[in-house]
Amino acid sequence: KFEADHNPGSYLHVKSNTNTLSTFKVDKLANGMCKVELNGKELLQVDFNKDENTISHTTSLADDHSLTTTVSWESDNLKKNHVNLKLNGTERQLDAHFNWNVTNPAAMTMSGKGKGNNK
């Protein structure tokens, strides 16, 4: 089960009863940045161009490890969309795709698939 609360230009909050995703939040901050949280943990704060429908951020650690997280989406339509999640890091790679169409609740579809490597 997924529930979403969306205020375009301000925030998107998604709740789920799945094992891997309990919450996903994107909040626009007063300074123009966006804060992205997954399961209650802040992943990053980024600046992005809404026209590009992409958020990307690289985290670098003191031990020379890094991870670039990129989230992109097809449209601002919460009921029907295609979202890509790409992780490219020193020890991790993931390329995941999520699609859903809930415009007709009697015939809604949702899918997700991903491929990656972890050391």
Phi, psi and omega in degrees: 000133177238139174233141181227142173235118186230126172239095186309131181087349181240307182198161169223122178236125179239132175241147182215157174256021179278163181291324186265338182228104175264321176215147172221124183227139170232118182238132175280128182266163182299332181274007179092346178284165174242139177256130180245126179237144175231123180052042176082359180249130178291124178272317185189165169237129184223160170251138180212160177264115184303327181296337181271347180052040180219138172239131179219142182208138176249129176253126178245134180255163183296336182271022179070011173273148177213162178213125174257123179251127179231126175242128177227154182216154185285317184209175177267018180274110183289336183276339179212118184200168175227121182238136176247139175236123180234128174244127179227105185225177180301319183236006183217141171221141176210136173231107185236147181229134180232133179229145173206152174215105180243025180294330176240101184304332180287340182228033184290151179228145176214138177210156177205142175209152180206159178217138181192181179225142172229139175272000000 
